[in-house]
Amino acid sequence: MTIRRTPTGNLLTLAEVLDELRVPRSTFFRWKATGRAPKTIKYPNGSLYVRRRDLDNWIDDHEEAA
């Protein structure tokens, strides 16, 4: 997985996020449409990125108790 360094932190491409979450693109966009996806950053060219910390926080928030 390639992590891009930016002034605001580590950015993951949408493909990297989908791979890590093991979900298809359609599921991610359904989550996004219903406000259940991790926060995304949309570049002017339409590319979507997710900050590593936002994805980690989102995963932590969805952890179920044992």
Residue pairs with C-beta under 8 A, 6 or more apart in sequence:
1 12
1 16
1 19
1 20
2 13
2 16
3 10
3 11
3 12
3 52
4 10
4 11
4 12
4 13
4 49
8 51
9 51
9 52
9 53
10 51
10 52
10 53
11 41
11 49
11 50
11 51
11 52
12 20
12 49
12 50
12 51
12 52
12 55
13 47
13 48
13 49
14 25
14 28
14 40
14 47
14 48
14 49
14 50
17 28
17 38
17 50
17 55
18 24
18 25
18 28
20 55
21 28
28 37
29 37
31 37
32 40
37 58
38 50
38 54
38 55
38 57
38 58
39 50
39 51
39 54
39 58
40 48
40 49
40 50
41 48
41 49
41 50
41 51
42 48
43 49
